[in-house]
Amino acid sequence: MQPRGSIKAPYSLHASDSTRAALGGMALSHGPQLHGFRVRLRAVQEYDVALLAESPDDARARAEADIRRGDGLEDIQDSWPEETVSVEAVAVEPYPDLE
């Protein structure tokens, strides 16, 4: 699981004069104008996990609690991702810091 927080990107989408010169004078601004956007994604992943528990219901409760806590696993002793089940963009807003 990834922590929630702000999206930060250490780059700019604008070509400077030195960038154009490095590309043999080719101007990069002749295509579509790109704008910065922040996109909130909801990604659902399936994992297999291994842990010790008293019953199937106890195993389910312990595994879910470990994942919800997010910082360090107490009961899960081994895990491996199976697949990404779905990815959905739930919100999009302008992010002028990238422009």
PASEBA-1860 file (N, C-alpha, C; in nm, 3 decimals):
! residues 99
1> MQPRGSIK> 0.083/-0.119/0.000/0.000/0.000/0.000/0.087/0.124/0.000 ~ 0.050/0.222/-0.074/0.124/0.346/-0.079/0.056/0.449/0.011 ~ 0.135/0.529/0.082/0.074/0.631/0.168/0.007/0.739/0.084 ~ -0.100/0.794/0.139/-0.166/0.904/0.071/-0.088/1.032/0.095 ~ -0.093/1.123/0.002/-0.021/1.247/0.018/-0.023/1.325/-0.111 ~ 0.056/1.427/-0.114/0.057/1.511/-0.233/0.142/1.446/-0.341 ~ 0.106/1.477/-0.463/0.181/1.427/-0.577/0.286/1.531/-0.611 ~ 0.410/1.490/-0.618/0.517/1.582/-0.650/0.598/1.523/-0.764
9> APYSLHAS> 0.633/1.604/-0.860/0.715/1.559/-0.970/0.834/1.653/-0.985 ~ 0.955/1.600/-0.992/1.075/1.684/-0.996/1.114/1.724/-1.138 ~ 1.019/1.763/-1.219/1.052/1.801/-1.355/0.956/1.907/-1.406 ~ 0.995/1.968/-1.516/0.914/2.070/-1.580/0.885/2.026/-1.722 ~ 0.771/2.064/-1.776/0.732/2.024/-1.910/0.766/2.129/-2.015 ~ 0.832/2.237/-1.977/0.866/2.342/-2.072/1.008/2.325/-2.123 ~ 1.026/2.348/-2.252/1.159/2.339/-2.311/1.226/2.475/-2.304 ~ 1.346/2.479/-2.249/1.420/2.605/-2.242/1.499/2.623/-2.371
17> DSTRAALG> 1.557/2.740/-2.388/1.639/2.765/-2.507/1.758/2.670/-2.511 ~ 1.816/2.639/-2.395/1.931/2.548/-2.394/1.888/2.407/-2.434 ~ 1.767/2.367/-2.399/1.716/2.236/-2.439/1.697/2.232/-2.590 ~ 1.644/2.339/-2.646/1.625/2.343/-2.791/1.760/2.338/-2.863 ~ 1.858/2.410/-2.807/1.991/2.411/-2.869/2.054/2.272/-2.863 ~ 2.035/2.202/-2.751/2.090/2.068/-2.736/2.027/1.971/-2.835 ~ 1.909/1.998/-2.880/1.840/1.911/-2.975/1.858/1.961/-3.118 ~ 1.963/2.033/-3.145/1.990/2.081/-3.279/1.897/2.192/-3.323
25> GMALSHGP> 1.853/2.275/-3.232/1.766/2.386/-3.266/1.621/2.348/-3.283 ~ 1.586/2.223/-3.261/1.449/2.178/-3.276/1.365/2.230/-3.160 ~ 1.263/2.304/-3.188/1.176/2.356/-3.083/1.079/2.248/-3.040 ~ 1.066/2.229/-2.909/0.976/2.127/-2.857/0.834/2.177/-2.840 ~ 0.810/2.304/-2.863/0.679/2.360/-2.836/0.585/2.354/-2.956 ~ 0.619/2.278/-3.061/0.535/2.272/-3.180/0.426/2.166/-3.170 ~ 0.414/2.097/-3.061/0.310/1.996/-3.044/0.198/2.052/-2.959 ~ 0.115/1.967/-2.910/0.009/2.012/-2.820/0.067/2.070/-2.692
33> QLHGFRVR> 0.002/2.172/-2.641/0.046/2.234/-2.515/0.008/2.143/-2.399 ~ 0.105/2.102/-2.321/0.079/2.014/-2.207/0.054/2.098/-2.082 ~ -0.039/2.055/-2.001/-0.074/2.124/-1.877/-0.061/2.025/-1.762 ~ -0.032/2.078/-1.643/-0.018/1.993/-1.526/-0.153/1.955/-1.467 ~ -0.166/1.830/-1.429/-0.288/1.780/-1.364/-0.250/1.688/-1.250 ~ -0.328/1.694/-1.146/-0.316/1.599/-1.035/-0.431/1.501/-1.050 ~ -0.399/1.372/-1.050/-0.499/1.267/-1.069/-0.497/1.177/-0.946 ~ -0.612/1.162/-0.882/-0.622/1.068/-0.769/-0.667/0.934/-0.826
41> LRAVQEYD> -0.586/0.831/-0.802/-0.615/0.697/-0.852/-0.660/0.606/-0.738 ~ -0.753/0.521/-0.768/-0.791/0.413/-0.676/-0.748/0.284/-0.743 ~ -0.649/0.219/-0.684/-0.596/0.094/-0.739/-0.629/-0.020/-0.644 ~ -0.682/-0.126/-0.700/-0.716/-0.244/-0.621/-0.620/-0.355/-0.661 ~ -0.549/-0.409/-0.563/-0.455/-0.517/-0.588/-0.490/-0.637/-0.503 ~ -0.464/-0.754/-0.558/-0.482/-0.878/-0.482/-0.345/-0.928/-0.438 ~ -0.337/-0.973/-0.314/-0.214/-1.028/-0.258/-0.244/-1.163/-0.196 ~ -0.149/-1.252/-0.200/-0.153/-1.372/-0.118/-0.066/-1.342/0.003
49> VALLAESP> -0.113/-1.378/0.122/-0.035/-1.357/0.243/-0.034/-1.484/0.325 ~ 0.068/-1.501/0.406/0.080/-1.617/0.494/0.094/-1.567/0.638 ~ 0.016/-1.627/0.729/0.021/-1.588/0.869/-0.032/-1.701/0.956 ~ -0.003/-1.692/1.085/-0.055/-1.789/1.182/-0.182/-1.733/1.244 ~ -0.285/-1.818/1.255/-0.412/-1.776/1.314/-0.484/-1.897/1.371 ~ -0.586/-1.870/1.452/-0.661/-1.978/1.516/-0.766/-2.042/1.425 ~ -0.817/-1.967/1.327/-0.922/-2.016/1.239/-0.920/-1.936/1.109 ~ -0.994/-1.979/1.007/-1.003/-1.900/0.884/-1.055/-1.759/0.909
57> DDARARAE> -1.156/-1.744/0.995/-1.209/-1.610/1.025/-1.105/-1.524/1.096 ~ -1.029/-1.584/1.188/-0.923/-1.512/1.257/-0.813/-1.471/1.159 ~ -0.778/-1.559/1.066/-0.677/-1.528/0.965/-0.722/-1.411/0.879 ~ -0.846/-1.412/0.838/-0.900/-1.302/0.756/-0.893/-1.169/0.833 ~ -0.938/-1.171/0.959/-0.939/-1.049/1.040/-0.797/-0.997/1.063 ~ -0.703/-1.085/1.093/-0.565/-1.043/1.118/-0.499/-0.986/0.992 ~ -0.522/-1.052/0.878/-0.463/-1.005/0.752/-0.518/-0.868/0.714 ~ -0.649/-0.851/0.723/-0.710/-0.722/0.689/-0.662/-0.612/0.783
65> ADIRRGDG> -0.651/-0.642/0.912/-0.605/-0.542/1.009/-0.460/-0.502/0.981 ~ -0.375/-0.597/0.948/-0.236/-0.566/0.917/-0.225/-0.471/0.798 ~ -0.300/-0.496/0.695/-0.294/-0.411/0.575/-0.351/-0.273/0.605 ~ -0.461/-0.266/0.679/-0.522/-0.136/0.711/-0.429/-0.048/0.795 ~ -0.353/-0.110/0.886/-0.259/-0.033/0.970/-0.155/0.038/0.885 ~ -0.108/-0.029/0.781/-0.021/0.036/0.685/0.126/0.046/0.718 ~ 0.164/0.062/0.842/0.306/0.080/0.873/0.358/-0.040/0.951 ~ 0.415/-0.133/0.881/0.469/-0.252/0.943/0.362/-0.359/0.962
73> LEDIQDSW> 0.400/-0.481/0.938/0.307/-0.592/0.952/0.336/-0.666/1.080 ~ 0.232/-0.693/1.158/0.250/-0.767/1.283/0.226/-0.916/1.263 ~ 0.117/-0.952/1.196/0.079/-1.093/1.183/0.123/-1.155/1.051 ~ 0.123/-1.079/0.944/0.159/-1.134/0.813/0.309/-1.161/0.812 ~ 0.345/-1.285/0.781/0.485/-1.325/0.780/0.543/-1.332/0.640 ~ 0.458/-1.345/0.540/0.504/-1.350/0.402/0.391/-1.300/0.313 ~ 0.425/-1.233/0.205/0.323/-1.186/0.112/0.384/-1.169/-0.026 ~ 0.301/-1.180/-0.126/0.345/-1.159/-0.263/0.225/-1.112/-0.344
81> PEETVSVE> 0.247/-1.012/-0.429/0.136/-0.959/-0.509/0.092/-1.058/-0.616 ~ -0.035/-1.067/-0.636/-0.090/-1.153/-0.740/-0.114/-1.074/-0.867 ~ -0.197/-0.971/-0.858/-0.227/-0.891/-0.976/-0.298/-0.763/-0.936 ~ -0.293/-0.665/-1.025/-0.371/-0.544/-1.009/-0.507/-0.573/-1.070 ~ -0.611/-0.562/-0.989/-0.746/-0.597/-1.031/-0.810/-0.483/-1.108 ~ -0.793/-0.361/-1.058/-0.852/-0.246/-1.127/-0.778/-0.119/-1.090 ~ -0.784/-0.023/-1.181/-0.731/0.111/-1.157/-0.834/0.208/-1.212 ~ -0.872/0.306/-1.129/-0.975/0.402/-1.168/-0.931/0.541/-1.126
89> AVAVEPYP> -0.940/0.637/-1.218/-0.914/0.776/-1.183/-1.042/0.832/-1.122 ~ -1.036/0.866/-0.994/-1.156/0.912/-0.924/-1.166/1.063/-0.917 ~ -1.056/1.135/-0.945/-1.060/1.281/-0.943/-0.945/1.334/-1.027 ~ -0.970/1.444/-1.096/-0.868/1.512/-1.176/-0.884/1.661/-1.149 ~ -0.772/1.729/-1.121/-0.777/1.872/-1.099/-0.651/1.935/-1.156 ~ -0.658/2.061/-1.196/-0.538/2.129/-1.246/-0.428/2.129/-1.141 ~ -0.305/2.118/-1.186/-0.188/2.120/-1.098/-0.084/2.212/-1.162 ~ -0.102/2.343/-1.146/-0.018/2.441/-1.216/0.129/2.437/-1.175
97> DLE> 0.164/2.371/-1.065/0.305/2.363/-1.024/0.391/2.292/-1.129 ~ 0.329/2.212/-1.216/0.404/2.141/-1.321/0.421/2.227/-1.445 ~ 0.353/2.337/-1.454/0.360/2.419/-1.575/0.471/2.520/-1.569
END
